[in-house]
Each structure stands twice: as structure tokens, then as C-alpha cells.
Amino acid sequence: MLKSRTSKVVVLSSGNILTTLVTLFFAMFLARVFNKEDYSTYRQTFFVYNLLFPFLSMALPTALFYFLPVEDNKRKVLTENLFMLFVGGLLFAFFTFSIGADIFSDKFHNPALKSTLKTLSVYGIFMFPASAFSAAVLSCDRAEVVAIFNLISRIFILMFVIFIVLLKKNVFSAVASRVLAGVMVSSAAIMVMYSVCKEGSLSITAHGMKNQLFYSFPVGLSRIVGRFSKDIDKLVVSTLTSPSIFATYINGAMDIPFISIVTGSVTSVLLVDYARLYKENRVKQMVELIHRAMFKSGLILIPLMFFFMLEAKDIMIILYGYKYADSASVFRVYLLLLPARTLTFGAILRSVGKTWPILGQPLLTLPINAFFSWLLVKQYGALWAAIVTILTTYLIAIPYYVYWVSKSLNVSSRILFPWKKMAMVFLASLAVFALAFIVFYFITKQALIVRFVIVSVVFGISLLWIYYRVGWLMELPYISKIKWLNIG
């Protein structure tokens, strides 16, 4: 069971990573092919899709994890789910084609959005049902099918769009080719889903659809709020600034792709352990596990924050080209979120059955973030949208979670954090940063790639040496499995 659960976590994480990497490669390619206005049009087109998707899908794929494993008539459950997602896709198509394209084109000050969003309307009809793929196939215990399909489909989409854009070299061709590739991949995904879920008939019932919708509705509601909470800064920047400023901003406002492997996998595994310890009334051991999780995540995330702070400008140039060097300032602000990613408070609250406070956090921070972002971006520029996001996270969201976790576990908020260990990790990372900065200063005139490689090697070797000397090396994931290092 544990192995099965772990494999599913790995497959889901790998699928998300592949999607993120494909999106990043698209951005890297298009940033070099298009000017800022066309590049912004492409990013805003799919930004609108990602914004509307939670509203119209209502997290329906999550219902499959609950209903498919226990139902004998699996095709009936799957068909009901896909039918509702298809209706959501039709609503997306109708909205974007009729009035949505005009609304977003006007609000984002980008006339080109009108044609790209109308082209995108077809995308939702196919992609909404296809969004159930991972949940459906994993629920039928075919994790290997999900992994293979994700890899092949992502590579196909990437290659197909790049090929078309190289031929046409305009933003409409980029969106149209992405839509066409999506239609082909989605059609294949639906066929694979039915080939894996063989039991039962294709019939649907209102009762079955009602049960799935009722199950997924609370999750869908939280995802709607979560999506707006996550993207409110980008929405404000799109509304109050020009497309070219948005292009610079969104490149910097990025999540580091592989970070979700660390945080997502850790959270999924800890959720089970937290629940077990809480049911056994072993709160002290639960707090110790919180400390270990925070410390081990911090060993990776805090040094990464310092490294990317130092190399932010070079990274933006490597990824997007010299015209997006200014994205580094937004990227540096976003990097300040990395220490907050060491926290597993959401998993703790879920494990003790307190799910409503999780929804309450974005409901609290969203209006505050939106108000101050709107006010400060209008007065001082786009960078303040990122700054407000950081401030609301550390001044409101984290204290909110600390309050609920300490209340739920009936412990003092002071003991929820391994203060000494985290301070030591911070100081070790700062020392390595100082050394790498000195090296960076003396090789500033070197070629960008050469400078990046040298600084990376110096930073990495110095950090590992410190970890070895203080006994932290074996705390890193996978390192303890290297036998020749395990000298203890």
C-alpha cells in the first residue's frame, strides 16, 4: 500500500513537473522568437485559461480518486465525470468566444487577445475532459501508463508547437498550434482512459453526477480561491500596466520547476504520518516530525534562495534573453517565498480534520493582497505586486496558519518551529553566499555561461562541505543511499 501510494505521488509530481518544464521551454523559445507584445499576448491567453479552469471544472477529476476504486461500473463513473467536464469546456468556449475575449482584451489593454482567446475557445472543449486523465488512470492502478503518456504527450506538444511557430513566426500560429496539439493529445487521453477503465457501461445518471459534483465542490471552491490568491498579482499587473511590462513581470514571477518535487512529495507522505500520530494522541512526536520536515526541506530550499538571488539576472538572460534581464528583480522578490515552502501547516490541518481554516487563509489574504497590490502598482509600478504578495504571506498567511495549528494541537506557537536548526541553515547558506559573491565579483567580465557554471560549482561544493562538516549531509534526500558516503 505504501509503495502504491508513493508511486502515485511520484507519478503525479512527475506529470506536474513535465507540464511546468514544457511551459518553461515554450516561454524560453517564444521569448526569443517574438517581441514583448506578442510574447505577452501568448502568456496572457493561457493565463486567462488557467484563471477560468478552476471555475468551470470544479475539481471534478478529484472525485475519480474516491468513486472509481470502489465502483464496479467504472465506465459509468468515468463517463459521468467526463460529461460534466465536457459541459464545463462548452461553457468556457461559449464565454470566451462570445464576450470573454472582448472583456479580457479591453481590461488587459491588449487588442491582440481578442483573436487568440477566440481561437482558444475550442481548447477548453477537449482539455477539460482530458484533465481527468491522471486521476482516472491512477485510480485504476495503472501508474506506468500515466508516466509514459505524460512524457510522450508533453514532448509531442512542445515539438509540434515549436515546428509550427518556426514556420509562421506569429502569435496566432503559436496559440492555434497549441490548440491543435491539445485536441490531438486530449482525444488520445480519452481513448486511453476508456481502454484502462474497461468494466461497466457508458451510461450516465443524474444521481451519479450529483454525487461526484457534491464530493468535488468543496475542493473546487478552495482551488478557485487558491488560483486567484496565487495569481492576483499577475491579474493586477495585466490590468494596470502594458503588455510589455506584463511580459517582463510574468517571467520573473515564476516557481522553480523542481521545487514542487520537494514540497509536494514531502506533504503527501507526511499527511499520512501526521494523521496517524494525531489519532494516537502523540502530539509531541508530531511536533518533532514537523521540525524534521521543516529542517530537511530547509536544507535544500534556503540555499537555493541564496544561490538564485545571486544568479537571478544571469538566469533570466539564459532563460529568456537579454531583453528580459529586468525580470530578475521580480524573480528575486519571489525567491523570498522559498523559506515559507518549508512549512507543512496545510498538511497538518488536513490530518487533524480542520480543512475549513485552509480555505479561510486565501479568503483572508486575497482581498488584502488585491487592495494593496492595486494601490501600490498604480502608484509605484509592477514590482510592488510581488512585494505585496511576499508581505501578505509572512505577515498574514503564516501567522494565520500558526494560530490554527497551535490551537488544533494545543501547543504553544513557539515550539512549532525548529528555531536553532533553521537559523544554522540560514547562516550556513549566508556564508556560502558570501563566498560565491566574492567569486562572482572577480569573474564579472567572464562570459555569462562560464560565470554561471563557476559560481554554481563554488556554491555547491562549499555548501556540501559545510553540510558534511556539521553532519547534515546524510539529511539530504537520496544522499544517505550512497553507500560510500555513509561512513557512520
C-alpha positions as CSV (number, residue, x, y, z in Angstrom):
1,M,0.0,0.0,0.0
2,L,2.8,2.4,0.9
3,K,4.7,1.6,-2.2
4,S,1.5,2.1,-4.3
5,R,0.8,5.4,-2.6
6,T,4.4,6.6,-3.1
7,S,4.4,5.6,-6.8
8,K,1.2,7.6,-7.3
9,V,2.7,10.6,-5.6
10,V,5.8,10.3,-7.8
11,V,3.7,10.0,-11.0
12,L,1.5,13.0,-10.1
13,S,4.6,15.0,-9.2
14,S,6.4,14.0,-12.4
15,G,3.4,14.9,-14.5
16,N,3.2,18.4,-12.9
17,I,7.0,18.8,-13.4
18,L,6.7,17.8,-17.1
19,T,3.9,20.3,-17.6
20,T,5.9,23.1,-15.8
21,L,9.0,22.3,-17.8
22,V,7.1,22.3,-21.1
23,T,5.6,25.6,-20.2
24,L,9.1,26.9,-19.3
25,F,10.5,25.7,-22.6
26,F,7.7,27.3,-24.5
27,A,8.4,30.6,-22.7
28,M,12.1,30.4,-23.4
29,F,11.5,29.7,-27.1
30,L,8.8,32.3,-27.7
31,A,10.6,35.0,-25.7
32,R,13.3,34.8,-28.3
33,V,11.1,34.5,-31.4
34,F,8.5,37.2,-30.5
35,N,8.7,40.8,-29.4
36,K,7.5,41.6,-25.9
37,E,3.9,42.5,-27.1
38,D,3.4,39.2,-29.0
39,Y,5.0,37.2,-26.2
40,S,2.8,38.9,-23.7
41,T,-0.3,38.0,-25.8
42,Y,0.6,34.4,-25.8
43,R,1.2,34.3,-22.0
44,Q,-2.0,36.3,-21.3
45,T,-4.0,33.9,-23.5
46,F,-3.1,30.9,-21.4
47,F,-3.2,32.9,-18.2
48,V,-6.9,33.5,-18.8
49,Y,-7.4,29.8,-19.4
50,N,-5.7,28.9,-16.2
51,L,-7.7,31.5,-14.4
52,L,-11.1,30.2,-15.6
53,F,-10.4,26.5,-15.5
54,P,-11.0,26.0,-11.7
55,F,-14.4,27.8,-12.0
56,L,-15.7,25.6,-14.7
57,S,-14.1,22.2,-13.8
58,M,-14.9,22.4,-10.0
59,A,-12.1,19.9,-9.3
60,L,-14.2,17.1,-10.8
61,P,-11.2,14.9,-11.6
62,T,-10.5,14.6,-7.8
63,A,-13.9,12.8,-7.4
64,L,-12.5,9.9,-9.5
65,F,-10.0,9.1,-6.8
66,Y,-12.9,8.4,-4.4
67,F,-15.5,6.8,-6.7
68,L,-13.6,4.8,-9.3
69,P,-11.8,2.4,-6.9
70,V,-15.0,1.4,-5.1
71,E,-17.4,1.2,-8.0
72,D,-17.9,-1.9,-10.2
73,N,-19.3,0.1,-13.1
74,K,-16.2,2.1,-13.7
75,R,-17.1,3.3,-17.2
76,K,-20.3,4.8,-15.9
77,V,-18.4,6.8,-13.2
78,L,-15.8,7.9,-15.8
79,T,-18.4,8.9,-18.4
80,E,-20.4,10.9,-15.8
81,N,-17.2,12.8,-14.8
82,L,-16.1,13.4,-18.4
83,F,-19.6,14.6,-19.4
84,M,-19.6,17.2,-16.7
85,L,-16.1,18.3,-17.6
86,F,-17.2,18.5,-21.3
87,V,-20.1,20.8,-20.2
88,G,-17.6,23.0,-18.4
89,G,-15.5,23.1,-21.5
90,L,-18.5,24.1,-23.6
91,L,-19.2,26.9,-21.1
92,F,-15.6,28.1,-21.4
93,A,-15.9,28.0,-25.2
94,F,-19.2,30.0,-25.2
95,F,-17.9,32.6,-22.7
96,T,-14.5,33.2,-24.3
97,F,-15.9,33.3,-27.9
98,S,-19.0,35.5,-27.1
99,I,-17.9,38.1,-24.5
100,G,-14.8,36.8,-22.6
101,A,-12.3,37.7,-25.4
102,D,-13.6,41.2,-25.6
103,I,-13.6,41.7,-21.8
104,F,-10.1,40.5,-21.3
105,S,-8.8,42.2,-24.4
106,D,-10.1,45.5,-23.0
107,K,-9.1,45.0,-19.4
108,F,-5.6,43.9,-20.3
109,H,-5.1,46.7,-22.8
110,N,-4.2,44.2,-25.5
111,P,-6.3,44.1,-28.7
112,A,-4.5,41.0,-30.0
113,L,-6.0,39.0,-27.2
114,K,-9.4,39.1,-28.9
115,S,-8.4,36.8,-31.7
116,T,-6.2,34.5,-29.7
117,L,-8.8,33.9,-27.0
118,K,-11.5,33.2,-29.5
119,T,-9.1,30.6,-31.1
120,L,-8.5,29.2,-27.6
121,S,-12.2,28.6,-27.0
122,V,-12.0,25.3,-28.8
123,Y,-9.2,24.2,-26.5
124,G,-11.4,24.0,-23.4
125,I,-13.9,21.6,-25.0
126,F,-11.2,19.0,-25.3
127,M,-8.8,19.9,-22.5
128,F,-11.4,19.9,-19.7
129,P,-12.3,16.2,-20.1
130,A,-8.6,15.3,-20.6
131,S,-7.8,16.9,-17.3
132,A,-9.3,13.8,-15.7
133,F,-6.6,11.6,-17.3
134,S,-4.2,11.2,-14.4
135,A,-7.0,10.7,-11.8
136,A,-8.8,8.1,-13.9
137,V,-5.8,6.0,-14.8
138,L,-4.2,6.2,-11.4
139,S,-7.5,5.1,-9.8
140,C,-7.3,2.0,-12.0
141,D,-3.8,1.3,-10.7
142,R,-2.0,2.0,-13.9
143,A,0.6,4.5,-12.8
144,E,3.1,3.4,-15.5
145,V,0.5,4.3,-18.2
146,V,0.2,7.8,-16.8
147,A,4.0,8.3,-16.6
148,I,4.5,7.1,-20.2
149,F,1.6,9.1,-21.6
150,N,2.7,12.3,-19.8
151,L,6.2,12.0,-21.2
152,I,5.2,11.4,-24.8
153,S,2.3,13.9,-24.9
154,R,4.4,16.7,-23.4
155,I,7.2,16.2,-25.8
156,F,4.8,16.0,-28.7
157,I,3.1,19.2,-27.8
158,L,6.4,21.0,-27.4
159,M,7.9,19.8,-30.7
160,F,4.7,20.4,-32.6
161,V,4.2,24.0,-31.5
162,I,7.9,24.9,-32.0
163,F,7.8,23.4,-35.5
164,I,4.7,25.5,-36.4
165,V,6.0,28.7,-34.9
166,L,9.3,28.4,-36.7
167,L,7.3,28.2,-40.0
168,K,4.9,31.0,-39.3
169,K,6.5,33.1,-36.6
170,N,3.4,34.9,-35.3
171,V,1.5,34.7,-32.0
172,F,-1.7,33.4,-33.7
173,S,0.2,30.4,-35.0
174,A,1.6,29.7,-31.6
175,V,-1.9,29.7,-30.0
176,A,-3.5,27.8,-32.9
177,S,-0.8,25.1,-32.9
178,R,-1.1,24.7,-29.1
179,V,-4.9,24.3,-29.5
180,L,-4.5,21.7,-32.3
181,A,-1.9,19.8,-30.4
182,G,-4.1,19.9,-27.3
183,V,-7.1,18.5,-29.3
184,M,-5.0,15.6,-30.6
185,V,-3.5,14.7,-27.2
186,S,-6.8,15.1,-25.4
187,S,-8.5,12.7,-27.9
188,A,-5.8,10.2,-27.2
189,A,-6.1,10.7,-23.5
190,I,-9.8,10.0,-23.6
191,M,-9.3,6.8,-25.6
192,V,-6.6,5.6,-23.1
193,M,-8.9,6.3,-20.1
194,Y,-11.6,4.1,-21.6
195,S,-9.1,1.4,-22.5
196,V,-7.9,1.2,-18.9
197,C,-11.3,1.5,-17.3
198,K,-12.9,-1.4,-19.0
199,E,-15.6,-2.5,-16.5
200,G,-19.2,-1.4,-16.9
201,S,-21.3,0.5,-19.4
202,L,-21.2,4.1,-20.9
203,S,-24.5,5.1,-19.2
204,I,-24.8,8.1,-17.1
205,T,-27.3,9.1,-14.3
206,A,-28.2,12.4,-12.7
207,H,-27.8,10.8,-9.3
208,G,-24.2,9.7,-10.1
209,M,-23.2,13.1,-11.5
210,K,-24.8,14.8,-8.4
211,N,-22.7,12.6,-6.1
212,Q,-19.5,13.4,-7.9
213,L,-20.2,17.1,-8.0
214,F,-21.1,17.3,-4.3
215,Y,-17.9,15.5,-3.5
216,S,-15.6,17.7,-5.6
217,F,-17.4,21.0,-4.9
218,P,-15.5,21.9,-1.6
219,V,-12.2,21.1,-3.3
220,G,-13.2,23.1,-6.4
221,L,-14.1,26.1,-4.2
222,S,-10.8,26.0,-2.5
223,R,-9.0,25.8,-5.8
224,I,-10.9,28.8,-7.2
225,V,-9.8,30.8,-4.2
226,G,-6.3,29.4,-4.3
227,R,-5.9,30.2,-8.0
228,F,-7.0,33.8,-7.5
229,S,-4.9,34.1,-4.4
230,K,-1.8,32.8,-6.3
231,D,-2.4,34.9,-9.5
232,I,-3.9,38.1,-8.1
233,D,-0.5,39.9,-8.6
234,K,-0.4,38.9,-12.3
235,L,-4.0,39.9,-12.7
236,V,-3.4,43.4,-11.2
237,V,-0.2,43.8,-13.4
238,S,-2.2,42.8,-16.5
239,T,-4.9,45.3,-15.7
240,L,-2.9,48.3,-14.6
241,T,0.2,48.1,-16.9
242,S,1.1,47.5,-20.6
243,P,1.5,44.1,-22.2
244,S,5.3,44.6,-22.4
245,I,5.5,45.2,-18.6
246,F,3.4,42.1,-18.0
247,A,5.8,40.1,-20.2
248,T,8.7,41.2,-18.0
249,Y,6.8,40.6,-14.8
250,I,5.5,37.1,-15.5
251,N,8.9,35.8,-16.5
252,G,10.2,36.8,-13.1
253,A,7.1,35.7,-11.2
254,M,7.9,32.0,-11.6
255,D,8.1,28.9,-9.4
256,I,11.3,27.0,-9.7
257,P,10.1,23.8,-11.5
258,F,11.7,21.1,-9.3
259,I,10.7,22.7,-6.0
260,S,7.3,21.1,-6.2
261,I,9.0,17.7,-6.1
262,V,10.5,18.5,-2.7
263,T,7.4,20.2,-1.2
264,G,4.6,18.1,-2.9
265,S,6.2,14.7,-2.2
266,V,7.0,15.7,1.4
267,T,3.5,16.9,2.1
268,S,1.9,13.8,0.5
269,V,3.9,11.4,2.7
270,L,3.7,13.5,5.9
271,L,-0.1,13.8,5.6
272,V,-0.4,10.1,6.4
273,D,2.1,10.2,9.3
274,Y,0.6,13.3,10.8
275,A,-2.9,11.7,10.8
276,R,-1.6,8.5,12.4
277,L,0.3,10.4,15.2
278,Y,-2.7,12.6,15.9
279,K,-5.1,9.7,16.2
280,E,-2.6,8.1,18.6
281,N,-2.5,11.3,20.6
282,R,1.2,11.5,20.1
283,V,1.4,15.3,19.7
284,K,5.0,15.6,20.9
285,Q,6.2,13.2,18.2
286,M,4.0,15.0,15.7
287,V,5.8,18.3,16.5
288,E,9.2,16.5,16.2
289,L,8.1,15.3,12.8
290,I,7.1,18.9,11.9
291,H,10.6,20.0,12.9
292,R,12.4,17.3,10.9
293,A,10.3,18.1,7.8
294,M,11.0,21.8,8.0
295,F,14.7,21.2,8.6
296,K,15.2,18.8,5.8
297,S,13.2,20.9,3.3
298,G,15.2,24.0,4.5
299,L,18.5,22.3,3.8
300,I,17.5,22.5,0.1
301,L,15.2,25.5,-0.2
302,I,17.1,28.1,1.8
303,P,20.5,27.6,0.0
304,L,18.6,27.7,-3.3
305,M,17.1,31.0,-2.4
306,F,20.6,32.5,-1.8
307,F,22.0,30.9,-4.9
308,F,19.2,32.2,-7.2
309,M,19.4,35.6,-5.5
310,L,23.0,35.8,-6.6
311,E,22.4,34.5,-10.1
312,A,19.0,35.9,-10.8
313,K,20.0,38.2,-13.7
314,D,22.1,35.6,-15.4
315,I,19.3,33.0,-15.1
316,M,16.7,35.4,-16.6
317,I,19.1,36.1,-19.5
318,I,19.9,32.4,-20.0
319,L,16.2,31.5,-20.0
320,Y,14.6,34.4,-21.9
321,G,17.3,36.5,-23.4
322,Y,18.9,39.9,-22.6
323,K,15.6,41.9,-23.2
324,Y,14.2,40.2,-20.1
325,A,17.1,40.9,-17.8
326,D,14.8,43.2,-15.8
327,S,12.7,40.2,-14.8
328,A,15.4,39.4,-12.3
329,S,14.1,42.0,-9.8
330,V,10.7,40.2,-9.8
331,F,12.4,36.8,-9.6
332,R,14.4,37.9,-6.5
333,V,11.3,39.1,-4.7
334,Y,9.5,35.8,-5.5
335,L,12.5,33.8,-4.2
336,L,11.7,35.1,-0.7
337,L,8.8,32.7,-0.7
338,L,11.1,29.7,-0.6
339,P,11.6,29.6,3.2
340,A,7.8,29.6,3.5
341,R,7.7,26.4,1.4
342,T,9.4,24.5,4.2
343,L,6.2,24.7,6.2
344,T,3.7,21.8,6.1
345,F,0.9,23.5,8.0
346,G,-1.7,22.8,5.4
347,A,-1.0,19.0,5.7
348,I,-1.2,19.3,9.5
349,L,-4.6,20.9,9.4
350,R,-5.9,18.3,6.9
351,S,-4.5,15.4,9.1
352,V,-6.5,16.7,12.1
353,G,-9.7,17.2,10.1
354,K,-9.5,21.1,10.1
355,T,-10.0,21.8,6.4
356,W,-12.1,24.9,6.6
357,P,-9.2,27.0,8.0
358,I,-7.2,26.1,4.9
359,L,-9.9,27.7,2.7
360,G,-10.0,30.6,5.2
361,Q,-6.4,31.6,4.6
362,P,-6.7,32.6,0.9
363,L,-10.1,34.2,1.7
364,L,-8.3,36.4,4.2
365,T,-5.2,37.2,2.2
366,L,-6.8,37.6,-1.2
367,P,-8.7,40.9,-0.6
368,I,-5.8,42.4,1.3
369,N,-3.4,41.4,-1.4
370,A,-5.7,42.7,-4.2
371,F,-6.3,46.0,-2.5
372,F,-2.7,46.9,-1.7
373,S,-1.4,45.5,-5.0
374,W,-3.8,47.6,-6.9
375,L,-2.9,50.7,-4.8
376,L,0.8,50.3,-5.0
377,V,1.2,49.1,-8.6
378,K,-0.8,52.1,-9.7
379,Q,1.4,54.4,-7.8
380,Y,4.9,52.8,-7.9
381,G,5.0,50.1,-10.6
382,A,4.6,46.3,-11.2
383,L,7.3,45.2,-8.8
384,W,5.1,46.1,-5.9
385,A,2.6,43.4,-6.8
386,A,5.3,40.8,-6.0
387,I,6.4,42.7,-2.8
388,V,2.8,42.8,-1.6
389,T,2.5,39.0,-2.2
390,I,5.6,38.4,0.0
391,L,4.3,40.7,2.7
392,T,0.9,39.2,2.9
393,T,2.4,35.7,3.1
394,Y,4.7,36.5,6.0
395,L,2.6,39.0,7.9
396,I,-0.8,37.4,7.5
397,A,-0.9,33.9,6.0
398,I,1.9,32.3,8.1
399,P,0.7,33.8,11.4
400,Y,-2.9,32.6,10.5
401,Y,-1.6,29.1,10.0
402,V,0.5,29.2,13.1
403,Y,-2.6,30.2,15.1
404,W,-4.7,27.3,13.8
405,V,-2.0,24.7,14.0
406,S,-1.1,25.6,17.6
407,K,-4.8,25.7,18.5
408,S,-5.5,22.3,16.9
409,L,-2.6,20.6,18.5
410,N,-3.0,22.5,21.8
411,V,0.7,23.6,21.9
412,S,2.5,26.9,22.1
413,S,3.2,28.5,18.7
414,R,6.8,29.0,19.8
415,I,7.6,25.3,19.7
416,L,6.2,24.7,16.2
417,F,9.5,25.9,14.6
418,P,13.0,24.4,15.0
419,W,14.4,27.9,15.5
420,K,18.0,26.9,16.2
421,K,18.4,24.5,13.4
422,M,16.8,26.8,10.8
423,A,19.0,29.7,12.0
424,M,22.0,27.5,11.5
425,V,20.9,26.5,8.0
426,F,20.3,30.2,7.2
427,L,23.8,31.2,8.5
428,A,25.5,28.3,6.6
429,S,23.7,29.4,3.4
430,L,24.7,33.0,4.0
431,A,28.3,32.1,4.5
432,V,28.3,30.2,1.2
433,F,26.5,33.1,-0.5
434,A,29.2,35.5,0.7
435,L,32.0,33.3,-0.7
436,A,30.2,32.8,-4.0
437,F,29.5,36.6,-4.2
438,I,33.3,37.3,-3.9
439,V,34.0,34.8,-6.7
440,F,31.1,36.3,-8.8
441,Y,32.6,39.8,-8.3
442,F,36.0,38.8,-9.6
443,I,34.7,37.0,-12.6
444,T,32.1,39.5,-13.7
445,K,33.7,40.1,-17.1
446,Q,33.7,36.4,-17.9
447,A,31.2,35.0,-20.4
448,L,27.7,34.6,-18.9
449,I,27.6,30.8,-19.1
450,V,31.2,30.4,-17.8
451,R,30.4,32.7,-14.9
452,F,27.2,30.8,-14.1
453,V,29.0,27.4,-14.1
454,I,31.9,28.6,-11.9
455,V,29.6,30.2,-9.3
456,S,27.4,27.1,-9.3
457,V,30.3,24.8,-8.7
458,V,31.8,27.1,-6.0
459,F,28.4,27.4,-4.3
460,G,27.5,23.7,-4.5
461,I,30.9,22.4,-3.3
462,S,31.1,24.9,-0.5
463,L,27.6,24.1,0.7
464,L,28.2,20.3,0.6
465,W,31.5,20.7,2.5
466,I,29.7,22.7,5.3
467,Y,26.9,20.1,5.4
468,Y,29.5,17.4,5.7
469,R,31.4,19.1,8.5
470,V,28.3,19.7,10.6
471,G,26.8,16.3,9.9
472,W,23.9,17.4,7.8
473,L,24.9,15.7,4.5
474,M,23.0,12.5,5.3
475,E,19.9,14.5,6.0
476,L,19.6,15.4,2.3
477,P,17.2,13.3,0.2
478,Y,18.9,10.2,-1.5
479,I,22.4,11.1,-0.1
480,S,22.0,8.5,2.7
481,K,21.6,5.8,0.0
482,I,25.1,6.5,-1.4
483,K,27.0,3.8,0.5
484,W,30.5,5.2,0.2
485,L,29.3,8.4,1.8
486,N,27.6,6.6,4.7
487,I,30.6,6.4,6.9
488,G,28.7,6.5,10.2
